[in-house]
């Protein structure tokens, strides 16, 4: 995943309610931070996509989805079993910024 944005521009999606992540994005946009990275791993990927779509459909109609990137991280458990976890990174911005 790209790392050209600082960590202050990132919303990490997990198990919290969907609106928490939508409000986090709105707060960053209100602070004139754009673009924003929305990141998630594993089962939270669908929640990240839902958050961006809700943000685009209900709050910022002309939201720009600049980049969607996916990746797979490989982990080795303590038991020695290899495990792969999918990740997604969605870069979004307000329409008036580049």
N, C-alpha and C positions, 0 to 999 in steps of 0.2 A: 504494500500500500504506500501511496505517496506520503511524503512527510515535509512538503514545502510550506505547510501552514503550521502555526504554533499550536501547542496544546490548549491554549485559551480559546481557540477557534473550533474546538471539537466537542461534540455531544456524544457520549458513550451510552449506547442503549443497552438496557438490561431487563430486569424483571419488574420495574416500577410501572405504574399505570401510564398508558399511552400519552395522556395529556401532559404529563411531567416533561416529556421530551419535546413536545410541541411548544410548550411554554419556554423551555430552555432555549430553543431556536429563536423564538420571538424575542426573548430577552437579549440574546446576542445581536440580533438584527437591530433592536432598539438602541444598543450600545454602539451602533455604526460598525459592527464587525461583519464583514462579508468578504469572501465566501466563508461558509461554515462546512465543516466535515461532520457527517453523521456516521458513526461506526457501530458495528455490532458483530457478534460472533454467535455461531450455533443457532439455538432456538430463538434468539432475539432478533435474527435477521428479518423475519416477517414483521416484527414490531417496528423496526427501523424504517422499513418500506412504508408501513401504515402511517407512521408519524410524518414522514415527508409528504405523502399523498394527502393527508389531512391538512397539513400546513398549506399545501398548494391549492387544494380545493376550497377550503373554508376561510383561510386567513390572508394569504398572499396569492391572489389569482394569477399574477404573472411571474411567479417564482421561477427561476431558471435552475434546472438540474444540469449542472455542468459536466460532471463525471460520475459514472457508476463503475466501481471496480470490485472484483471479487478475487478471493485468494483462498488457499487452504494452508493452514498451519499444521505442522506435524509435531506431536508431543509423544514422549515416551513415559508411560506410567511407571510408578515405582516397581510394579510387578514385571516390568520389561515389555509390556504390550505397547505397540505403536498405536497412536490414536490420531486421527485427522479431524480438524475442526474448520468448518467453512467460515469465512469472514466476508463482510461487505463494507465498503466505504462509499458514501454518497456525498458529493460536493455540491452544495446548493448556494445560490446567491440571489440577491435582489436584482431586479432587471436593470436598474440604473448604474450598477457597478460592474467592473470587469474582472 
